[in-house]
Amino acid sequence: MRNRYLILSALFAFGFGGCLNTQWAPGWTQPPISDGRPAPADTLAVARRLGDAADSPESTRAAIRAWETVATARPNDPEAWIEIACLRLLEGAAYRQRAGDRLVCYTAALQDCERAMATNPEYLRRVQAGQNAWEAAAALGPREMGAMHFWSTGVFYIFRDCLGLFGRIANPTSAVWEGPKNNFRGEGLTEAVRLRGEVLFLGV
C-alpha cells in the first residue's frame, strides 16, 4: 500500500511539475518608447541578414536584438514585431530545455504578435473596447497574417510544452484569451485561433 501511494505521489508531481502560470500582459498594453524615426536602411538589412542566419542560441539572440532596434524606430510597422515573435518561438522551441524557460520565450512572442496586430487601428480599438483576441482579429488582413499565424503557434507551443501532463488533460484543447490579461482556461483551442473566421490547424 505504501508503495502504491509513493507511485501515485510521483505521478502527481510529474504531471503537475510542468504546470506554470501562463498569464501574460497583452502586447498592445506595452507600447515601446520610440522617437518614431525610420530605421536606417542598413539597420533593416542587418536585421534581416541576422534573422536568416539564426541557427544557434547566440545568433538567435543577436537577431532578436537587431529586430528590436528596428521595432524601436518603426513601432507601427508589423514586420519587426512579427520577426521578433518568430525568433522568440525558435529560441524557446529549439534552444530552451526547461518548461519555464520556454514559457518566457513563448509569452514574449505572443506579446510581440499582439503588438504587430495592434498596429492595425481598428484591431486596437476593438481590443481596447473589450473584444478578445480572435473576435478583434476580424479587423485584420494580409498585412497582419504573420502575427496571427505566430500567435496561434505560440498558444499551441505553450499547451504542448508548458502545461504538464495533467494540465493538458484538464485543458485538452485549451488556450483562450480571457479578460484584461491573457490566460489559459478550459475552452477550445479552435476558438483561440479562430482568426478571420477560419480555424488554423497547427502541427507539432
C-alpha positions in Angstrom: 0.0 0.0 0.0 2.8 2.4 0.9 4.5 1.7 -2.5 1.2 2.5 -4.2 1.0 5.9 -2.5 4.6 6.6 -3.4 3.9 5.8 -7.1 0.8 8.0 -7.1 2.7 10.8 -5.5 5.4 10.6 -8.0 3.0 10.6 -10.9 1.2 13.6 -9.4 4.4 15.5 -9.1 5.5 14.6 -12.6 2.2 15.6 -14.1 1.9 18.9 -12.4 5.6 19.7 -12.5 5.2 21.4 -15.9 2.0 23.4 -15.0 3.1 27.0 -14.9 1.5 30.4 -14.6 0.5 31.1 -18.2 -0.7 34.6 -17.8 0.8 37.4 -19.8 0.0 41.1 -20.3 -1.3 41.8 -23.8 1.2 43.2 -26.1 -0.9 46.2 -27.1 -0.7 47.5 -23.5 3.1 47.8 -23.8 3.9 50.4 -26.4 7.6 50.8 -27.0 9.4 54.0 -26.1 10.4 55.4 -29.5 11.3 58.6 -31.3 9.4 57.3 -34.3 12.3 57.9 -36.7 12.7 55.5 -39.6 15.4 52.9 -39.1 18.4 53.3 -41.4 18.2 51.0 -44.4 21.3 49.2 -43.4 19.8 48.5 -39.9 16.9 46.8 -41.6 19.2 44.9 -43.9 21.4 43.7 -41.0 18.3 42.5 -39.0 17.1 40.5 -42.0 20.5 39.0 -42.6 20.9 38.0 -38.9 17.4 36.6 -38.8 18.0 34.5 -41.9 21.3 33.2 -40.4 19.9 32.4 -36.9 21.0 28.8 -36.1 22.1 28.9 -32.5 21.1 30.4 -29.2 23.7 33.2 -29.7 22.8 34.0 -33.3 19.1 33.9 -32.5 19.5 36.4 -29.6 21.6 38.7 -31.9 18.9 38.6 -34.5 16.3 39.5 -31.8 18.3 42.4 -30.7 18.7 43.7 -34.2 15.0 43.5 -34.9 14.3 45.2 -31.6 16.3 48.1 -32.9 14.2 48.2 -36.0 11.0 47.9 -33.9 12.0 50.8 -31.7 12.4 53.1 -34.8 9.3 51.7 -36.6 6.8 50.8 -33.8 3.9 51.0 -36.2 5.3 48.6 -38.8 4.3 45.0 -38.0 7.2 43.4 -39.8 9.7 43.9 -37.0 7.3 42.6 -34.3 6.5 39.5 -36.4 10.1 38.7 -37.0 10.9 39.1 -33.3 8.0 36.8 -32.5 9.2 34.1 -34.9 12.7 34.3 -33.4 11.4 34.0 -29.9 9.4 30.9 -30.8 12.6 29.5 -32.4 14.6 30.3 -29.3 12.1 28.6 -27.0 11.4 25.5 -29.0 14.9 24.8 -30.3 17.3 26.2 -27.6 15.5 26.1 -24.3 15.0 22.8 -22.4 13.1 23.8 -19.2 9.4 24.4 -19.5 9.7 27.7 -17.5 12.4 29.0 -19.9 10.3 28.1 -22.9 7.3 29.8 -21.4 9.2 33.0 -21.1 10.1 32.9 -24.8 6.6 31.9 -25.9 4.7 34.5 -23.9 7.2 37.2 -25.2 6.4 36.0 -28.7 2.7 36.3 -28.1 3.2 39.8 -26.9 5.2 40.7 -30.0 2.4 39.3 -32.2 -0.2 41.3 -30.3 1.9 44.4 -30.8 2.0 43.7 -34.5 -1.7 43.2 -34.7 -2.3 46.3 -32.7 -0.6 48.4 -35.4 -4.0 48.0 -37.1 -6.0 50.9 -35.7 -9.3 49.0 -35.9 -7.9 46.0 -34.1 -6.5 48.2 -31.4 -9.8 49.9 -31.0 -11.7 46.6 -30.6 -9.4 45.1 -28.0 -9.3 48.3 -26.0 -13.1 48.2 -26.1 -13.1 44.7 -24.6 -13.2 42.3 -27.5 -10.9 39.2 -27.1 -8.1 38.5 -29.5 -9.9 36.3 -32.0 -13.0 38.5 -32.1 -11.0 41.6 -32.8 -9.0 39.7 -35.5 -11.9 40.1 -37.9 -10.4 43.6 -38.5 -7.0 42.1 -39.6 -5.9 41.4 -43.1 -2.9 40.1 -45.1 -0.6 42.8 -43.5 -1.0 41.1 -40.1 -1.2 37.5 -41.3 2.2 36.6 -39.9 1.2 37.9 -36.5 -1.9 35.8 -36.5 0.0 32.7 -37.5 2.7 33.0 -34.9 0.3 34.0 -32.2 -1.7 30.8 -32.7 1.5 28.8 -33.0 2.7 30.3 -29.7 -0.5 29.4 -28.0 -0.1 25.8 -29.2 3.5 25.6 -28.0 2.5 26.7 -24.5 -0.1 24.0 -24.5 2.4 21.4 -25.8 5.5 22.3 -23.8 4.5 24.2 -20.6 1.2 22.8 -19.1 2.4 19.4 -18.0 0.6 16.1 -18.2 -2.4 16.9 -16.0 -2.5 20.5 -17.4 -3.0 19.1 -20.8 -5.6 16.6 -19.6 -7.5 19.4 -17.7 -7.3 21.6 -20.8 -7.5 19.1 -23.7 -7.9 21.9 -26.3 -7.2 24.9 -24.2 -5.8 28.4 -24.5 -8.1 31.3 -24.8 -7.8 35.0 -24.2 -9.6 36.0 -21.0 -10.3 39.4 -19.5 -7.7 42.2 -19.3 -4.9 39.6 -19.3 -4.3 36.6 -21.4 -4.7 33.3 -19.5 -5.4 29.6 -20.1 -8.8 28.1 -19.2 -10.7 25.1 -20.3 -12.2 26.1 -23.7 -11.4 25.0 -27.2 -8.1 25.8 -28.9 -10.0 26.2 -32.1 -11.7 29.2 -30.6 -8.4 30.7 -29.6 -7.2 30.5 -33.2 -10.4 31.4 -35.0 -8.8 34.3 -36.8 -10.7 36.0 -39.6 -13.3 33.3 -39.1 -11.0 30.4 -40.1 -9.7 27.7 -37.9 -5.9 27.4 -38.2 -4.8 23.8 -37.8 -1.5 23.5 -36.1 1.1 20.8 -36.4 3.7 19.6 -33.8 
